[in-house]
Amino acid sequence: MAVITFNIPDSQIQRFEDGFASQYGYTETTVLNDEQIPNPESKLEFLKRMIAQFIVDSVHQAEVRVLVDVTTDVVGSQNPLDGVVTWEEPV
């Protein structure tokens, strides 16, 4: 298993937590059973979760892009559309 480590100086961690939380929509409170409560997920936990999700999403997007390219190539070679649609100017 790969391990990814980020080293953020202690003097900068609050800056990173606050900036990331602001950028990605972290809130200090959340709603549970129609009641507003303190968010049980800390900013640091949120930051870690969102970085992991970004990596997963990036891999999925890359894989989908490859599948779209392959599908387009296969469909295009089996069912060419060249000449199917033509345009003529009105006389």
C-alpha atoms as one frame of an Amber mdcrd trajectory, in Angstrom:
protein
   0.000   0.000   0.000   1.228   3.469  -0.828   1.393   6.088   1.891   1.244
   9.772   1.051   2.609  12.146   3.666   2.287  15.913   3.773   4.573  17.851
   6.063   3.037  21.154   7.091   4.952  23.225   9.636   3.115  23.645  12.934
   3.214  27.390  12.430   1.226  27.000   9.176  -1.281  24.231   9.982  -4.060
  26.605  11.056  -3.625  28.554   7.828  -3.939  25.355   5.777  -6.942  24.100
   7.746  -8.772  27.425   7.469  -7.988  27.957   3.785  -8.932  24.441   2.789
 -12.084  24.484   4.914 -13.171  27.739   3.332 -12.394  26.600  -0.207 -14.151
  23.230   0.062 -17.201  24.127   2.140 -16.458  23.004   5.675 -18.885  24.317
   8.263 -18.410  24.582  12.005 -21.918  23.217  12.568 -24.137  20.633  10.939
 -27.756  19.553  11.212 -28.716  16.286  12.888 -32.371  15.406  13.440 -33.427
  18.988  12.698 -31.020  20.267  15.352 -27.913  22.306  14.661 -24.893  20.764
  16.390 -21.117  21.304  16.319 -19.538  19.542  13.356 -18.156  16.211  14.651
 -15.520  16.298  11.902 -12.599  18.605  12.665 -11.107  20.846   9.995  -8.035
  18.607   9.889 -10.152  15.461   9.437 -12.113  17.270   6.710  -8.879  18.301
   4.974  -7.578  14.715   5.002 -10.890  13.306   3.760 -11.176  15.825   0.947
  -7.599  15.225  -0.231  -8.263  11.470  -0.327 -11.543  12.081  -2.191  -9.762
  14.352  -4.682  -7.284  11.564  -5.463 -10.057   8.984  -5.925 -12.112  11.370
  -8.089  -9.069  12.149 -10.247  -8.438   8.451 -10.915 -12.108   7.865 -11.770
 -12.189  10.842 -14.139  -9.044   9.637 -15.900 -10.489   6.131 -16.281 -13.777
   7.472 -17.647 -11.889   9.652 -20.109 -10.003   6.579 -21.379 -13.258   4.622
 -21.715 -14.893   7.469 -23.626 -11.920   7.688 -25.985 -11.906   3.922 -26.590
 -15.681   3.812 -27.070 -15.571   6.741 -29.486 -12.848   5.012 -31.501 -14.746
   1.690 -31.602 -18.136   3.196 -32.437 -16.613   5.550 -34.975 -14.819   2.715
 -36.778 -17.888   0.443 -36.816 -20.430   3.078 -37.750 -18.773   5.919 -39.623
 -20.896   9.007 -39.978 -18.957  10.573 -42.840 -21.405  11.593 -45.545 -24.506
  10.702 -43.498 -25.423  14.332 -42.974 -25.042  16.701 -45.873 -25.895  20.343
 -46.332 -27.164  21.964 -49.468 -27.816  25.643 -49.932 -31.391  26.477 -50.975
 -31.773  27.308 -54.642
